[in-house]
Amino acid sequence: MAEADGRTLGDEEVAALDRVIRSGMLSSVWGTETRALEREVAEMYGSRHAVACSSGTAALHLSVVAAAPDPGDEIITTPITDFGTVAPILAQNAVPVFADVDPETGNLDPSAVAKAIGPRTRAILVVHLFGAPAPVTELRALADAHGLALIEDCAQAWLAELPDGRYAGTAGHVATLSLQQWKHITCGDGGLTLTDDDGLARRMRLFADKGWDRSVGRYHESFGLNYRMTELQAAVARAQLVKLPGVLAARRRTAERLVAELADLEALVLPRTQGHAWWLFPIVLPGGGAAELAEGLRADGVPARAGYLSQPLNRAPALTAPVYGGSRYPLEGYVPAPCPEAERMVDDTLLILDWNENYTDEHVEVVAGAVRAAL
Ligand SMILES: *Cc1c(COP(=O)(O)O)cnc(C)c1O
C-alpha cells in the first residue's frame, strides 16, 4: 500500500513565513502572529485564554506550573502516553503516580484514579489517547470532590468531542495542545495551553517568559524559563489552524469507514467513533497477539505497530534513574505502581494503525482486506 502523506503544508504556510520574514520581526514579544494565534485558538475552543509556547511538552510544563504542586506532591497520570506528559511533572519536582487504564481504549480509568488519590495528590493529568475522548466529565467531578486540578493533554486530540458535544480540553482547569510535526496540524514544534482562569493564565504566561512582567520593567516576578513561541512558528500554525476542520473531517470519514468495514470481526475491539479525532487508529485484540498481527500487516505494506510504547511509562527506565545529577529526588524510594491493564495492552493487545487526512477509500479497502487476511 502506498503510504499517504499526511501533511497539509503548502502555499498558505509559505505565504505566512514570507509575511513574517519581510516584517523583520521574528519574536513574539514584539510581533503580532503569536498573539493572533492565541486569540484564534481560544476562540475556536471557547476558552478565555490561550497561551502559546515552544512545544507540547512546554505546554504541559506550564500546566503543571499552573497546578502549583509543592516539591514531592503527587500528580496522577496515565502510563500510556508520550513521555512529554510525564517529564514536566518531574521538572516541577513532583511525583508521577500512574493509574491504570480502560483496557478497551487505553484512556485513564476513573475508578483507578479515585483509588490513587492520597494526601499529597495535587492534580490529575489525563490524556485523550490517540484522539479518543477520555472520561473527563467523571474525572472533573473527582477532581472537584478532592480539591485537585484537572489537566487535559489534548496533544493527540485536536477538536475531539466529549459525549455532551463540548471539545475535549474544555472540561479541565487547563488543557494543552501540541503542534509537533506529526500532530493533526503542525509548525514543526509548538504548543498551547487553554484555560478560563485569569490567574492560571497569568502564571503560565509569566513562566513561559522567564517570570518577566514586561509591563513593570526588567522585572522578574517569579521563577520561569523561556518557552516563547516564535512568530515563524505562529504564522505557520495560523495557516494550519484554518485547515484543521478539514483535517478532522477527512480523518473521521475514512476512519469511520474502516470501523464499519471491520465491525463483524469478533476478535477485535474497535475504537468508539463518537467524538474521536483519529490521531491514530487503535485496535485492541483482547485475546492478545498484536505483535504478530502488526507484522502480518506490515508485510502487506500497511503501516501497523504493536503496543505504541516499548513499555508503559510506569516501567520506563527514566523513573528508576537519577533525576537531577546523582540525586533521585523527588523519586527516592519510588516504586511505580503496577498497571496490569496498561501493561497487557502495551505488551500484547494493542495494535496501532497510522492514520491521516489523505487516506482514501482505497486505502481503507486495502487496510480492511489486509486485517481480514492476517486474522
Ligand atoms: C506529542 C505529545 C506530547 C508532547 O508534545 P511535543 O510537542 O512533542 O513536546 C505530549 N503528550 C502527548 C499525548 C503527545 O502525543
The ligand as a MOL file (V3000), in Angstrom:
LIG
                    3D

  0  0  0     0  0            999 V3000
M  V30 BEGIN CTAB
M  V30 COUNTS 15 15 0 0 0
M  V30 BEGIN ATOM
M  V30 1 C 3.1600 14.7490 21.2500 0
M  V30 2 C 2.6680 14.5880 22.6330 0
M  V30 3 C 3.1960 15.3080 23.7060 0
M  V30 4 C 4.4140 16.1640 23.5860 0
M  V30 5 O 4.2880 17.1500 22.6360 0
M  V30 6 P 5.6210 17.7540 21.9450 0
M  V30 7 O 5.0590 18.8770 21.1340 0
M  V30 8 O 6.2090 16.6450 21.1330 0
M  V30 9 O 6.5180 18.2170 23.0230 0
M  V30 10 C 2.6190 15.1720 24.9460 0
M  V30 11 N 1.5770 14.3670 25.1430 0
M  V30 12 C 1.0460 13.6270 24.1460 0
M  V30 13 C -0.1160 12.7640 24.4490 0
M  V30 14 C 1.5800 13.6990 22.8610 0
M  V30 15 O 1.0780 12.9450 21.8890 0
M  V30 END ATOM
M  V30 BEGIN BOND
M  V30 1 1 1 2
M  V30 2 1 2 3
M  V30 3 2 2 14
M  V30 4 1 3 4
M  V30 5 2 3 10
M  V30 6 1 4 5
M  V30 7 1 5 6
M  V30 8 2 6 7
M  V30 9 1 6 8
M  V30 10 1 6 9
M  V30 11 1 10 11
M  V30 12 2 11 12
M  V30 13 1 12 13
M  V30 14 1 12 14
M  V30 15 1 14 15
M  V30 END BOND
M  V30 END CTAB
M  END
